[in-house]
Amino acid sequence: MRCLTNDIVFMNEHASNLFHVQCRIPHTKDQLLAYIDDFIERSSEGELRGYREAVTRAFR
């Protein structure tokens, strides 16, 4: 089996996403994971739940 050697560009840009990210995997994978961990640490469950509920209402 052959492995892919090309870069992967990851983008997360949609109105329903709580935060937007763009990175080049594998080069910036560690920074992406650190950003997501930090975001989760700084956000309360109430804030996240409120966002999910607002998005759900908006897309009905």
C-alpha positions as CSV (number, residue, x, y, z in Angstrom):
1,M,0.0,0.0,0.0
2,R,1.3,3.5,-0.9
3,C,1.0,6.5,1.4
4,L,0.0,9.9,0.1
5,T,2.7,12.4,0.3
6,N,0.8,15.6,-0.6
7,D,-0.3,18.2,1.9
8,I,-3.9,18.3,3.1
9,V,-5.6,21.6,3.5
10,F,-8.3,21.5,6.2
11,M,-10.9,24.2,6.3
12,N,-13.9,24.5,8.5
13,E,-15.9,27.5,7.3
14,H,-19.7,27.3,7.6
15,A,-22.3,29.4,9.4
16,S,-23.2,26.5,11.7
17,N,-19.6,26.0,12.9
18,L,-18.8,27.5,16.3
19,F,-15.3,28.6,15.2
20,H,-13.5,28.6,11.9
21,V,-10.1,27.0,11.2
22,Q,-7.8,26.5,8.3
23,C,-4.6,24.6,8.5
24,R,-2.2,22.4,6.5
25,I,-2.0,18.9,7.8
26,P,0.4,17.5,8.9
27,H,2.5,20.7,9.2
28,T,0.2,22.6,11.5
29,K,-1.7,19.7,13.1
30,D,-0.3,20.3,16.6
31,Q,-1.3,24.0,16.5
32,L,-4.8,23.1,15.3
33,L,-5.3,20.6,18.1
34,A,-3.9,23.1,20.7
35,Y,-6.3,25.8,19.3
36,I,-9.3,23.4,19.6
37,D,-8.3,22.4,23.2
38,D,-7.9,26.0,24.2
39,F,-11.3,26.9,22.7
40,I,-13.0,24.1,24.6
41,E,-11.2,25.1,27.9
42,R,-12.3,28.8,27.5
43,S,-15.9,28.0,26.6
44,S,-18.5,26.9,29.1
45,E,-21.0,24.2,28.4
46,G,-23.8,26.8,28.7
47,E,-22.2,28.9,25.9
48,L,-21.7,25.9,23.7
49,R,-25.3,24.7,24.3
50,G,-26.7,28.1,23.6
51,Y,-24.8,28.3,20.3
52,R,-26.0,24.8,19.2
53,E,-29.6,25.8,20.1
54,A,-29.4,29.1,18.1
55,V,-28.0,27.3,15.1
56,T,-30.7,24.6,15.3
57,R,-33.4,27.3,15.3
58,A,-31.8,29.2,12.5
59,F,-31.7,26.2,10.2
60,R,-35.2,24.9,10.7
